[in-house]
Amino acid sequence: MTRLDLIGLIASYVYAFGLLLIVEYMGKKMGWPIFITRKLIHIGAGMWTWAILFLFDHWYIGIIPFSTFIVLNYLFYRRDVFKAMDGEKESPGTVYFAFSITVLFLIGWRHSTADSLYLVLPPIMAMTWGDAMASLFGRFKGKHRYTLLGATKSVEGSVMMFLFAFLAIGISLLILKQSGLDIHLQSLTNSGLWMLSVGLGLIATVIEAFSPAGTDNLFVPLLTALALYLVV
């Protein structure tokens, strides 16, 4: 383990627990409902995946923070440790999210020129932003409801899922391409990249619509990554 690996581990755990504690405190102080604090934590956790890329010298050390939170989030969920993250009727979506992030890093990240980061960051960002905005807009503005596989959602929420998943995927692919972090994207034109993002945004939206409660944190990132693998 190098000095940077150690710094990365410390920074990741400080960030994670700091995020939980700050959102927990602000939620109580401001009177925010749990579905808002839960999504703030969801976004904060998802965005930290970008930091992971630069905070570690070795990938097998870099996957430790999110992999340990598979277990920690399950314990938090079972024992109701953080009210801001796990409501009484919520599914263990935080466990699924940590699991899917860990799997995608295992698949696409090795700190080499052959890295397949296009299979890691864009699918995670689709879930990070698409799911959060779909949930928030669906709660506040969702008037046209539909039920699939026992989960009730809204047309308005699904529209936001598509819009933010499309933008998150497109921006992530563009960053990876322009920065040279992923050589697999160099043959894509910018217009082709955005067209691909439209298709993937639609796929992510359909997956989210058909995912039973909480399992979208598992199925959206992993199946979106599979779709990317098949077309790139």
Helices and strands as residue ranges (DSSP letters): H 3-30, H 34-55, H 59-62, H 64-79, H 93-108, G 117-119, H 121-125, I 126-131, H 132-141, E 145-148, E 151-154, H 155-179, G 183-185, H 190-210, H 216-231
